[in-house]
Amino acid sequence: MSSSETVLLELGGKPYRATLGRVVSSGGAGQVFEARRATPSPLFPDTFVSKRAHPGHEADLEREATLHETLSHPGLPRFLGKG
């Protein structure tokens, strides 16, 4: 996935567009990108990170997202949705 690619994500069942920027981290299952909402929202941050799966690892990321949705701790980043 190239830098500055616009993607469609979902938050609370509502789609929104975001632009992926630089790669923040990369691992065996995917990459973490810096991202920015295309349309600002007063309820959510404009800048966040978005994790994208490498081919063949989509199910791994889906399991991780499902688990992360249930977690709430001050030491963890807030889960904003998946797409």
N, C-alpha and C positions, 0 to 999 in steps of 0.2 A: 504494500500500500504506500503510495507516494505522499510526500509532504504536501500540506495545503489541500488535501482532498476533502470535499464536503460530503458528509454522510448523514443519514437519517437515523435518529435515535428515538427512544421512547421513554417517557417518564410518567408514571401514573396512568398509563393507557393513552397518553396524548403524545403524538409524534412532534419532534422538533429537529431542526437542522443544526449541525455543528461542523466546524472546520477543524480538521486534524492538522496539527503542526509537527514539531520535532518529536523524534522518538526519545522518551525519557528513560526507558528501560526495555530490555529484550531478554526473553528466556525461552525455554523449550516449547512452551505451549502458545506463546504469542508475544506481542509487543504492547507497551504502554505508551500512548501518545499524549502530548499536551493538546488540549482541545479548547475551542471557544464557541459559545452559542452564537448562531447566526442572528437570532432575534433575542435581545436581552429580556430578562424576566426579573421582576422585583422579588420573586420568591426563591430563586436559585442563583448560584454564582455564575458569572459569565465565563470564567476560566475554570477548567477542571481537567482530569485525566480520563482517558478512554482506553480500555484494554481491548485489543483485537486479536482473534485466534489465528494461529498459523493453520494452513490447510491440514485437515485431519484431526485438529484439536478442538473443534467447535463444541463437542459434547463436554469436554473438560471445562471449558470456560462457562458453559451453561450451568454445570453443577456448582462451580465456584460462585457464580452470580446468585443462584438460588440460595446458597448458604449465606452469602454476604447480605442478602436482603433481610435475613432474620437477626443479624447482629447489630447491637447498639452499644458502643463503648467509647468513652472520650479519647482513647488511644488509637481508634480506628477511623479511617476516612468515612464520611457519610456516603452511603450507596444512593445514587441518583437515578438509577434505571439502567436498562440494557437496550441494545439495538444492533 
